Amino acid sequence: MSESVYKIIELVGTSTESWEKAAAAAVETAARTLRDLRIAEVVELDMQLDDGKVLAYRAKVKLSFKYQTEKD
């Protein structure tokens, strides 16, 4: 088995509908420019409020992807 190196980044996705859609938005957006995504971990959920009403659901996501080598 060869050694691998992974980078972990934090993203915040938002949605006016749900935390699930907010997390999915973060992953789907990252997938447009990052390759070999491995794990997404939701680490925090919160809501943006205005006058006591929910404006947006927010999900903070830790996302890991594999560093590419010249051999990959």
Distance bins in CASP14 RR format, pairs under 12 A and 6 or more apart:
PFRMAT RR
TARGET T0000
AUTHOR 0000-0000-0000
RMODE 2
METHOD distances of the structure
MODEL  1
2 66 0 0 0 0 0 1 0 0 0 0 0
2 69 0 0 0 0 1 0 0 0 0 0 0
2 71 0 0 0 0 1 0 0 0 0 0 0
2 72 0 0 0 0 1 0 0 0 0 0 0
3 66 0 0 0 0 0 1 0 0 0 0 0
3 67 0 0 0 0 0 1 0 0 0 0 0
3 69 0 0 0 0 1 0 0 0 0 0 0
3 71 0 0 0 0 0 1 0 0 0 0 0
4 36 0 0 0 0 1 0 0 0 0 0 0
4 38 0 0 0 0 1 0 0 0 0 0 0
4 64 0 0 0 0 0 1 0 0 0 0 0
4 65 0 0 0 0 0 1 0 0 0 0 0
4 66 1 0 1 0 0 0 0 0 0 0 0
4 67 1 0 0 1 0 0 0 0 0 0 0
4 68 0 0 0 0 0 1 0 0 0 0 0
4 69 0 0 0 0 1 0 0 0 0 0 0
4 71 0 0 0 0 0 1 0 0 0 0 0
4 72 0 0 0 0 1 0 0 0 0 0 0
5 36 0 0 0 0 0 1 0 0 0 0 0
5 38 0 0 0 0 0 1 0 0 0 0 0
5 64 0 0 0 0 0 1 0 0 0 0 0
5 65 0 0 0 0 0 1 0 0 0 0 0
5 66 1 0 0 1 0 0 0 0 0 0 0
5 67 1 0 1 0 0 0 0 0 0 0 0
5 68 0 0 0 0 1 0 0 0 0 0 0
5 69 0 0 0 0 1 0 0 0 0 0 0
5 72 0 0 0 0 0 1 0 0 0 0 0
6 34 0 0 0 0 0 1 0 0 0 0 0
6 36 0 0 0 0 1 0 0 0 0 0 0
6 37 0 0 0 0 0 1 0 0 0 0 0
6 38 1 0 0 1 0 0 0 0 0 0 0
6 39 0 0 0 0 1 0 0 0 0 0 0
6 62 0 0 0 0 0 1 0 0 0 0 0
6 63 0 0 0 0 0 1 0 0 0 0 0
6 64 1 0 1 0 0 0 0 0 0 0 0
6 65 1 0 0 1 0 0 0 0 0 0 0
6 66 1 0 1 0 0 0 0 0 0 0 0
6 67 1 0 0 1 0 0 0 0 0 0 0
6 68 0 0 0 0 0 1 0 0 0 0 0
7 30 0 0 0 0 0 1 0 0 0 0 0
7 34 0 0 0 0 1 0 0 0 0 0 0
7 35 0 0 0 0 0 1 0 0 0 0 0
7 36 0 0 0 0 0 1 0 0 0 0 0
7 37 0 0 0 0 0 1 0 0 0 0 0
7 38 0 0 0 0 1 0 0 0 0 0 0
7 39 0 0 0 0 0 1 0 0 0 0 0
7 62 0 0 0 0 0 1 0 0 0 0 0
7 63 0 0 0 0 1 0 0 0 0 0 0
7 64 1 0 0 1 0 0 0 0 0 0 0
7 65 1 0 1 0 0 0 0 0 0 0 0
7 66 0 0 0 0 1 0 0 0 0 0 0
7 67 1 0 0 1 0 0 0 0 0 0 0
7 68 0 0 0 0 0 1 0 0 0 0 0
8 30 0 0 0 0 0 1 0 0 0 0 0
8 34 0 0 0 0 0 1 0 0 0 0 0
8 37 0 0 0 0 0 1 0 0 0 0 0
8 38 0 0 0 0 1 0 0 0 0 0 0
8 39 0 0 0 0 1 0 0 0 0 0 0
8 40 0 0 0 0 0 1 0 0 0 0 0
8 41 0 0 0 0 1 0 0 0 0 0 0
8 43 0 0 0 0 0 1 0 0 0 0 0
8 61 0 0 0 0 0 1 0 0 0 0 0
8 62 1 0 1 0 0 0 0 0 0 0 0
8 63 1 0 0 1 0 0 0 0 0 0 0
8 64 1 0 1 0 0 0 0 0 0 0 0
8 65 0 0 0 0 1 0 0 0 0 0 0
8 66 0 0 0 0 0 1 0 0 0 0 0
8 67 0 0 0 0 0 1 0 0 0 0 0
9 26 0 0 0 0 1 0 0 0 0 0 0
9 27 0 0 0 0 0 1 0 0 0 0 0
9 29 0 0 0 0 0 1 0 0 0 0 0
9 30 1 0 0 1 0 0 0 0 0 0 0
9 33 0 0 0 0 0 1 0 0 0 0 0
9 34 0 0 0 0 1 0 0 0 0 0 0
9 37 0 0 0 0 0 1 0 0 0 0 0
9 38 0 0 0 0 0 1 0 0 0 0 0
9 39 0 0 0 0 0 1 0 0 0 0 0
9 40 0 0 0 0 0 1 0 0 0 0 0
9 41 0 0 0 0 0 1 0 0 0 0 0
9 43 0 0 0 0 0 1 0 0 0 0 0
9 60 0 0 0 0 0 1 0 0 0 0 0
9 61 0 0 0 0 1 0 0 0 0 0 0
9 62 1 0 0 1 0 0 0 0 0 0 0
9 63 1 0 1 0 0 0 0 0 0 0 0
9 64 1 0 0 1 0 0 0 0 0 0 0
9 65 1 0 0 1 0 0 0 0 0 0 0
10 26 0 0 0 0 1 0 0 0 0 0 0
10 30 0 0 0 0 0 1 0 0 0 0 0
10 40 0 0 0 0 0 1 0 0 0 0 0
10 41 0 0 0 0 1 0 0 0 0 0 0
10 42 0 0 0 0 0 1 0 0 0 0 0
10 43 1 0 0 1 0 0 0 0 0 0 0
10 44 0 0 0 0 1 0 0 0 0 0 0
10 59 0 0 0 0 0 1 0 0 0 0 0
10 60 1 0 0 1 0 0 0 0 0 0 0
10 61 1 0 0 1 0 0 0 0 0 0 0
10 62 1 0 1 0 0 0 0 0 0 0 0
10 63 1 0 0 1 0 0 0 0 0 0 0
10 64 0 0 0 0 0 1 0 0 0 0 0
11 22 0 0 0 0 0 1 0 0 0 0 0
11 23 0 0 0 0 1 0 0 0 0 0 0
11 24 0 0 0 0 0 1 0 0 0 0 0
11 25 0 0 0 0 1 0 0 0 0 0 0
11 26 1 0 1 0 0 0 0 0 0 0 0
11 27 0 0 0 0 1 0 0 0 0 0 0
11 28 0 0 0 0 0 1 0 0 0 0 0
11 29 1 0 0 1 0 0 0 0 0 0 0
11 30 1 0 0 1 0 0 0 0 0 0 0
11 31 0 0 0 0 0 1 0 0 0 0 0
11 33 0 0 0 0 0 1 0 0 0 0 0
11 34 0 0 0 0 0 1 0 0 0 0 0
11 37 0 0 0 0 0 1 0 0 0 0 0
11 40 0 0 0 0 1 0 0 0 0 0 0
11 41 0 0 0 0 0 1 0 0 0 0 0
11 42 0 0 0 0 0 1 0 0 0 0 0
11 43 0 0 0 0 0 1 0 0 0 0 0
11 44 0 0 0 0 0 1 0 0 0 0 0
11 58 0 0 0 0 0 1 0 0 0 0 0
11 59 0 0 0 0 1 0 0 0 0 0 0
11 60 1 0 0 1 0 0 0 0 0 0 0
11 61 1 0 1 0 0 0 0 0 0 0 0
11 62 0 0 0 0 1 0 0 0 0 0 0
11 63 1 0 1 0 0 0 0 0 0 0 0
11 64 0 0 0 0 0 1 0 0 0 0 0
11 65 0 0 0 0 0 1 0 0 0 0 0
12 19 0 0 0 0 0 1 0 0 0 0 0
12 22 0 0 0 0 1 0 0 0 0 0 0
12 23 0 0 0 0 1 0 0 0 0 0 0
12 25 0 0 0 0 1 0 0 0 0 0 0
12 26 1 0 0 1 0 0 0 0 0 0 0
12 27 0 0 0 0 0 1 0 0 0 0 0
12 29 0 0 0 0 0 1 0 0 0 0 0
12 30 0 0 0 0 0 1 0 0 0 0 0
12 42 0 0 0 0 0 1 0 0 0 0 0
12 43 0 0 0 0 0 1 0 0 0 0 0
12 44 0 0 0 0 1 0 0 0 0 0 0
12 45 0 0 0 0 0 1 0 0 0 0 0
12 46 0 0 0 0 1 0 0 0 0 0 0
12 48 0 0 0 0 0 1 0 0 0 0 0
12 56 0 0 0 0 0 1 0 0 0 0 0
12 57 0 0 0 0 0 1 0 0 0 0 0
12 58 1 0 1 0 0 0 0 0 0 0 0
12 59 1 0 0 1 0 0 0 0 0 0 0
12 60 1 0 1 0 0 0 0 0 0 0 0
12 61 1 0 0 1 0 0 0 0 0 0 0
12 62 0 0 0 0 0 1 0 0 0 0 0
12 63 0 0 0 0 0 1 0 0 0 0 0
13 19 0 0 0 0 1 0 0 0 0 0 0
13 20 0 0 0 0 0 1 0 0 0 0 0
13 21 0 0 0 0 1 0 0 0 0 0 0
13 22 1 0 1 0 0 0 0 0 0 0 0
13 23 1 0 0 1 0 0 0 0 0 0 0
13 24 0 0 0 0 1 0 0 0 0 0 0
13 25 1 0 1 0 0 0 0 0 0 0 0
13 26 1 1 0 0 0 0 0 0 0 0 0
13 27 0 0 0 0 1 0 0 0 0 0 0
13 28 0 0 0 0 1 0 0 0 0 0 0
13 29 1 0 0 1 0 0 0 0 0 0 0
13 30 0 0 0 0 1 0 0 0 0 0 0
13 40 0 0 0 0 0 1 0 0 0 0 0
13 42 0 0 0 0 0 1 0 0 0 0 0
13 44 0 0 0 0 0 1 0 0 0 0 0
13 45 0 0 0 0 0 1 0 0 0 0 0
13 46 0 0 0 0 0 1 0 0 0 0 0
13 48 0 0 0 0 0 1 0 0 0 0 0
13 56 0 0 0 0 1 0 0 0 0 0 0
13 57 0 0 0 0 1 0 0 0 0 0 0
13 58 1 0 0 1 0 0 0 0 0 0 0
13 59 1 0 1 0 0 0 0 0 0 0 0
13 60 1 0 0 1 0 0 0 0 0 0 0
13 61 1 0 0 1 0 0 0 0 0 0 0
13 63 0 0 0 0 0 1 0 0 0 0 0
14 21 0 0 0 0 1 0 0 0 0 0 0
14 22 1 0 1 0 0 0 0 0 0 0 0
14 23 0 0 0 0 0 1 0 0 0 0 0
14 24 0 0 0 0 0 1 0 0 0 0 0
14 25 1 0 0 1 0 0 0 0 0 0 0
14 26 0 0 0 0 1 0 0 0 0 0 0
14 29 0 0 0 0 0 1 0 0 0 0 0
14 45 0 0 0 0 0 1 0 0 0 0 0
14 46 0 0 0 0 0 1 0 0 0 0 0
14 47 0 0 0 0 1 0 0 0 0 0 0
14 48 1 0 0 1 0 0 0 0 0 0 0
14 54 0 0 0 0 0 1 0 0 0 0 0
14 55 0 0 0 0 1 0 0 0 0 0 0
14 56 1 0 1 0 0 0 0 0 0 0 0
14 57 1 0 0 1 0 0 0 0 0 0 0
14 58 1 0 1 0 0 0 0 0 0 0 0
14 59 1 0 0 1 0 0 0 0 0 0 0
14 60 0 0 0 0 0 1 0 0 0 0 0
14 61 0 0 0 0 0 1 0 0 0 0 0
15 21 1 1 0 0 0 0 0 0 0 0 0
15 22 1 0 1 0 0 0 0 0 0 0 0
15 23 0 0 0 0 1 0 0 0 0 0 0
15 24 0 0 0 0 1 0 0 0 0 0 0
15 25 1 0 1 0 0 0 0 0 0 0 0
15 26 0 0 0 0 1 0 0 0 0 0 0
15 28 0 0 0 0 0 1 0 0 0 0 0
15 29 0 0 0 0 0 1 0 0 0 0 0
15 45 0 0 0 0 0 1 0 0 0 0 0
15 47 0 0 0 0 0 1 0 0 0 0 0
15 48 0 0 0 0 0 1 0 0 0 0 0
15 54 0 0 0 0 0 1 0 0 0 0 0
15 55 0 0 0 0 0 1 0 0 0 0 0
15 56 1 0 0 1 0 0 0 0 0 0 0
15 57 1 0 1 0 0 0 0 0 0 0 0
15 58 0 0 0 0 1 0 0 0 0 0 0
15 59 0 0 0 0 1 0 0 0 0 0 0
16 22 0 0 0 0 1 0 0 0 0 0 0
16 25 0 0 0 0 0 1 0 0 0 0 0
16 47 0 0 0 0 0 1 0 0 0 0 0
16 48 0 0 0 0 1 0 0 0 0 0 0
16 50 0 0 0 0 0 1 0 0 0 0 0
16 53 0 0 0 0 0 1 0 0 0 0 0
16 54 0 0 0 0 1 0 0 0 0 0 0
16 55 1 0 0 1 0 0 0 0 0 0 0
16 56 1 0 1 0 0 0 0 0 0 0 0
16 57 1 0 0 1 0 0 0 0 0 0 0
16 58 0 0 0 0 0 1 0 0 0 0 0
17 23 0 0 0 0 0 1 0 0 0 0 0
17 24 0 0 0 0 0 1 0 0 0 0 0
17 25 0 0 0 0 0 1 0 0 0 0 0
17 47 0 0 0 0 0 1 0 0 0 0 0
17 54 0 0 0 0 0 1 0 0 0 0 0
17 55 0 0 0 0 0 1 0 0 0 0 0
17 56 0 0 0 0 1 0 0 0 0 0 0
17 57 1 0 0 1 0 0 0 0 0 0 0
17 59 0 0 0 0 0 1 0 0 0 0 0
18 24 0 0 0 0 1 0 0 0 0 0 0
18 25 0 0 0 0 0 1 0 0 0 0 0
18 45 0 0 0 0 0 1 0 0 0 0 0
18 47 0 0 0 0 0 1 0 0 0 0 0
18 54 0 0 0 0 0 1 0 0 0 0 0
18 56 0 0 0 0 0 1 0 0 0 0 0
18 57 1 0 1 0 0 0 0 0 0 0 0
18 58 0 0 0 0 0 1 0 0 0 0 0
18 59 0 0 0 0 1 0 0 0 0 0 0
19 25 0 0 0 0 0 1 0 0 0 0 0
19 26 0 0 0 0 0 1 0 0 0 0 0
19 42 1 0 0 1 0 0 0 0 0 0 0
19 44 0 0 0 0 0 1 0 0 0 0 0
19 45 1 0 1 0 0 0 0 0 0 0 0
19 46 0 0 0 0 1 0 0 0 0 0 0
19 47 0 0 0 0 1 0 0 0 0 0 0
19 54 0 0 0 0 0 1 0 0 0 0 0
19 56 0 0 0 0 0 1 0 0 0 0 0
19 57 1 0 1 0 0 0 0 0 0 0 0
19 58 1 0 0 1 0 0 0 0 0 0 0
19 59 1 0 1 0 0 0 0 0 0 0 0
19 60 0 0 0 0 0 1 0 0 0 0 0
19 61 0 0 0 0 0 1 0 0 0 0 0
20 26 0 0 0 0 0 1 0 0 0 0 0
20 27 0 0 0 0 0 1 0 0 0 0 0
20 40 0 0 0 0 0 1 0 0 0 0 0
20 42 0 0 0 0 1 0 0 0 0 0 0
20 45 0 0 0 0 0 1 0 0 0 0 0
20 57 0 0 0 0 1 0 0 0 0 0 0
20 59 0 0 0 0 1 0 0 0 0 0 0
20 61 0 0 0 0 0 1 0 0 0 0 0
21 27 0 0 0 0 0 1 0 0 0 0 0
21 28 0 0 0 0 1 0 0 0 0 0 0
21 56 0 0 0 0 0 1 0 0 0 0 0
21 57 1 0 0 1 0 0 0 0 0 0 0
21 58 0 0 0 0 0 1 0 0 0 0 0
21 59 0 0 0 0 1 0 0 0 0 0 0
22 28 0 0 0 0 0 1 0 0 0 0 0
22 29 0 0 0 0 0 1 0 0 0 0 0
22 40 0 0 0 0 0 1 0 0 0 0 0
22 42 0 0 0 0 1 0 0 0 0 0 0
22 44 0 0 0 0 0 1 0 0 0 0 0
22 45 0 0 0 0 1 0 0 0 0 0 0
22 46 0 0 0 0 1 0 0 0 0 0 0
22 47 0 0 0 0 1 0 0 0 0 0 0
22 48 0 0 0 0 0 1 0 0 0 0 0
22 54 0 0 0 0 0 1 0 0 0 0 0
22 56 1 0 0 1 0 0 0 0 0 0 0
22 57 1 0 1 0 0 0 0 0 0 0 0
22 58 1 0 1 0 0 0 0 0 0 0 0
22 59 1 0 1 0 0 0 0 0 0 0 0
22 60 0 0 0 0 1 0 0 0 0 0 0
22 61 0 0 0 0 1 0 0 0 0 0 0
23 29 0 0 0 0 0 1 0 0 0 0 0
23 30 0 0 0 0 0 1 0 0 0 0 0
23 40 1 0 0 1 0 0 0 0 0 0 0
23 41 0 0 0 0 1 0 0 0 0 0 0
23 42 1 0 1 0 0 0 0 0 0 0 0
23 43 0 0 0 0 0 1 0 0 0 0 0
23 44 0 0 0 0 0 1 0 0 0 0 0
23 45 0 0 0 0 1 0 0 0 0 0 0
23 57 0 0 0 0 1 0 0 0 0 0 0
23 58 0 0 0 0 1 0 0 0 0 0 0
23 59 1 1 0 0 0 0 0 0 0 0 0
23 60 0 0 0 0 1 0 0 0 0 0 0
23 61 1 0 1 0 0 0 0 0 0 0 0
23 62 0 0 0 0 0 1 0 0 0 0 0
23 63 0 0 0 0 1 0 0 0 0 0 0
24 30 0 0 0 0 0 1 0 0 0 0 0
24 31 0 0 0 0 0 1 0 0 0 0 0
24 40 0 0 0 0 1 0 0 0 0 0 0
24 42 0 0 0 0 0 1 0 0 0 0 0
24 57 0 0 0 0 0 1 0 0 0 0 0
24 59 0 0 0 0 1 0 0 0 0 0 0
24 61 0 0 0 0 1 0 0 0 0 0 0
24 63 0 0 0 0 0 1 0 0 0 0 0
25 31 0 0 0 0 0 1 0 0 0 0 0
25 32 0 0 0 0 0 1 0 0 0 0 0
25 40 0 0 0 0 0 1 0 0 0 0 0
25 56 0 0 0 0 0 1 0 0 0 0 0
25 57 0 0 0 0 1 0 0 0 0 0 0
25 58 0 0 0 0 0 1 0 0 0 0 0
25 59 0 0 0 0 1 0 0 0 0 0 0
25 61 0 0 0 0 1 0 0 0 0 0 0
26 32 0 0 0 0 0 1 0 0 0 0 0
26 34 0 0 0 0 0 1 0 0 0 0 0
26 37 0 0 0 0 0 1 0 0 0 0 0
26 40 1 0 0 1 0 0 0 0 0 0 0
26 41 0 0 0 0 0 1 0 0 0 0 0
26 42 0 0 0 0 1 0 0 0 0 0 0
26 43 0 0 0 0 0 1 0 0 0 0 0
26 44 0 0 0 0 0 1 0 0 0 0 0
26 57 0 0 0 0 0 1 0 0 0 0 0
26 58 0 0 0 0 1 0 0 0 0 0 0
26 59 1 0 0 1 0 0 0 0 0 0 0
26 60 0 0 0 0 1 0 0 0 0 0 0
26 61 1 0 1 0 0 0 0 0 0 0 0
26 62 0 0 0 0 1 0 0 0 0 0 0
26 63 1 0 0 1 0 0 0 0 0 0 0
27 34 0 0 0 0 1 0 0 0 0 0 0
27 37 1 0 0 1 0 0 0 0 0 0 0
27 38 0 0 0 0 0 1 0 0 0 0 0
27 39 0 0 0 0 0 1 0 0 0 0 0
27 40 1 0 1 0 0 0 0 0 0 0 0
27 41 0 0 0 0 0 1 0 0 0 0 0
27 42 0 0 0 0 0 1 0 0 0 0 0
27 59 0 0 0 0 1 0 0 0 0 0 0
27 61 1 0 0 1 0 0 0 0 0 0 0
27 62 0 0 0 0 0 1 0 0 0 0 0
27 63 1 0 0 1 0 0 0 0 0 0 0
27 64 0 0 0 0 0 1 0 0 0 0 0
27 65 0 0 0 0 0 1 0 0 0 0 0
28 34 0 0 0 0 0 1 0 0 0 0 0
28 37 0 0 0 0 0 1 0 0 0 0 0
28 40 0 0 0 0 0 1 0 0 0 0 0
28 61 0 0 0 0 0 1 0 0 0 0 0
28 63 0 0 0 0 0 1 0 0 0 0 0
29 37 0 0 0 0 0 1 0 0 0 0 0
29 40 0 0 0 0 0 1 0 0 0 0 0
29 61 0 0 0 0 0 1 0 0 0 0 0
29 63 0 0 0 0 0 1 0 0 0 0 0
30 36 0 0 0 0 0 1 0 0 0 0 0
30 37 1 0 0 1 0 0 0 0 0 0 0
30 38 0 0 0 0 0 1 0 0 0 0 0
30 40 0 0 0 0 1 0 0 0 0 0 0
30 61 0 0 0 0 1 0 0 0 0 0 0
30 62 0 0 0 0 0 1 0 0 0 0 0
30 63 1 0 1 0 0 0 0 0 0 0 0
30 64 0 0 0 0 0 1 0 0 0 0 0
30 65 0 0 0 0 1 0 0 0 0 0 0
31 37 1 0 1 0 0 0 0 0 0 0 0
31 38 0 0 0 0 0 1 0 0 0 0 0
31 40 0 0 0 0 1 0 0 0 0 0 0
31 61 0 0 0 0 0 1 0 0 0 0 0
31 63 0 0 0 0 1 0 0 0 0 0 0
31 65 0 0 0 0 1 0 0 0 0 0 0
33 63 0 0 0 0 0 1 0 0 0 0 0
33 65 0 0 0 0 0 1 0 0 0 0 0
34 40 0 0 0 0 0 1 0 0 0 0 0
34 63 1 0 0 1 0 0 0 0 0 0 0
34 64 0 0 0 0 1 0 0 0 0 0 0
34 65 1 0 1 0 0 0 0 0 0 0 0
34 66 0 0 0 0 1 0 0 0 0 0 0
34 67 0 0 0 0 0 1 0 0 0 0 0
34 68 0 0 0 0 0 1 0 0 0 0 0
35 65 1 0 0 1 0 0 0 0 0 0 0
35 66 0 0 0 0 1 0 0 0 0 0 0
35 67 0 0 0 0 0 1 0 0 0 0 0
35 68 1 0 0 1 0 0 0 0 0 0 0
35 72 0 0 0 0 1 0 0 0 0 0 0
36 63 0 0 0 0 0 1 0 0 0 0 0
36 64 0 0 0 0 1 0 0 0 0 0 0
36 65 1 0 1 0 0 0 0 0 0 0 0
36 66 1 0 1 0 0 0 0 0 0 0 0
36 67 0 0 0 0 1 0 0 0 0 0 0
36 68 1 0 0 1 0 0 0 0 0 0 0
36 69 0 0 0 0 0 1 0 0 0 0 0
36 72 0 0 0 0 1 0 0 0 0 0 0
37 61 0 0 0 0 0 1 0 0 0 0 0
37 62 0 0 0 0 0 1 0 0 0 0 0
37 63 1 0 0 1 0 0 0 0 0 0 0
37 64 1 0 0 1 0 0 0 0 0 0 0
37 65 1 0 1 0 0 0 0 0 0 0 0
37 66 0 0 0 0 1 0 0 0 0 0 0
38 62 0 0 0 0 0 1 0 0 0 0 0
38 63 0 0 0 0 1 0 0 0 0 0 0
38 64 1 0 1 0 0 0 0 0 0 0 0
38 65 1 0 0 1 0 0 0 0 0 0 0
38 66 1 0 0 1 0 0 0 0 0 0 0
38 67 0 0 0 0 0 1 0 0 0 0 0
39 61 0 0 0 0 1 0 0 0 0 0 0
39 62 1 0 0 1 0 0 0 0 0 0 0
39 63 1 0 0 1 0 0 0 0 0 0 0
39 64 1 0 1 0 0 0 0 0 0 0 0
39 65 0 0 0 0 1 0 0 0 0 0 0
39 66 0 0 0 0 0 1 0 0 0 0 0
40 59 0 0 0 0 1 0 0 0 0 0 0
40 60 0 0 0 0 0 1 0 0 0 0 0
40 61 1 0 1 0 0 0 0 0 0 0 0
40 62 1 0 0 1 0 0 0 0 0 0 0
40 63 1 0 1 0 0 0 0 0 0 0 0
40 64 1 0 0 1 0 0 0 0 0 0 0
40 65 0 0 0 0 0 1 0 0 0 0 0
41 59 0 0 0 0 0 1 0 0 0 0 0
41 60 0 0 0 0 1 0 0 0 0 0 0
41 61 1 0 0 1 0 0 0 0 0 0 0
41 62 1 0 1 0 0 0 0 0 0 0 0
41 63 1 0 0 1 0 0 0 0 0 0 0
41 64 0 0 0 0 1 0 0 0 0 0 0
42 57 0 0 0 0 0 1 0 0 0 0 0
42 58 0 0 0 0 0 1 0 0 0 0 0
42 59 1 0 1 0 0 0 0 0 0 0 0
42 60 1 0 0 1 0 0 0 0 0 0 0
42 61 1 0 1 0 0 0 0 0 0 0 0
42 62 0 0 0 0 1 0 0 0 0 0 0
42 63 0 0 0 0 0 1 0 0 0 0 0
43 58 0 0 0 0 0 1 0 0 0 0 0
43 59 0 0 0 0 1 0 0 0 0 0 0
43 60 1 0 1 0 0 0 0 0 0 0 0
43 61 1 0 0 1 0 0 0 0 0 0 0
43 62 1 0 1 0 0 0 0 0 0 0 0
43 63 0 0 0 0 0 1 0 0 0 0 0
44 57 0 0 0 0 0 1 0 0 0 0 0
44 58 0 0 0 0 1 0 0 0 0 0 0
44 59 1 0 0 1 0 0 0 0 0 0 0
44 60 1 1 0 0 0 0 0 0 0 0 0
44 61 0 0 0 0 1 0 0 0 0 0 0
44 62 0 0 0 0 1 0 0 0 0 0 0
45 56 0 0 0 0 0 1 0 0 0 0 0
45 57 1 0 0 1 0 0 0 0 0 0 0
45 58 1 0 0 1 0 0 0 0 0 0 0
45 59 1 0 1 0 0 0 0 0 0 0 0
45 60 1 0 0 1 0 0 0 0 0 0 0
45 61 0 0 0 0 0 1 0 0 0 0 0
46 54 0 0 0 0 0 1 0 0 0 0 0
46 55 0 0 0 0 0 1 0 0 0 0 0
46 56 0 0 0 0 1 0 0 0 0 0 0
46 57 0 0 0 0 1 0 0 0 0 0 0
46 58 1 0 1 0 0 0 0 0 0 0 0
46 59 0 0 0 0 1 0 0 0 0 0 0
46 60 1 0 0 1 0 0 0 0 0 0 0
47 53 0 0 0 0 1 0 0 0 0 0 0
47 54 1 0 1 0 0 0 0 0 0 0 0
47 55 1 0 0 1 0 0 0 0 0 0 0
47 56 1 0 0 1 0 0 0 0 0 0 0
47 57 1 0 1 0 0 0 0 0 0 0 0
47 58 1 0 0 1 0 0 0 0 0 0 0
47 59 0 0 0 0 0 1 0 0 0 0 0
48 54 1 0 0 1 0 0 0 0 0 0 0
48 55 1 0 1 0 0 0 0 0 0 0 0
48 56 1 0 1 0 0 0 0 0 0 0 0
48 57 0 0 0 0 1 0 0 0 0 0 0
48 58 1 0 0 1 0 0 0 0 0 0 0
48 59 0 0 0 0 0 1 0 0 0 0 0
49 55 1 0 0 1 0 0 0 0 0 0 0
49 56 0 0 0 0 1 0 0 0 0 0 0
49 57 0 0 0 0 0 1 0 0 0 0 0
49 58 0 0 0 0 0 1 0 0 0 0 0
50 56 0 0 0 0 1 0 0 0 0 0 0
66 72 1 0 0 1 0 0 0 0 0 0 0
END
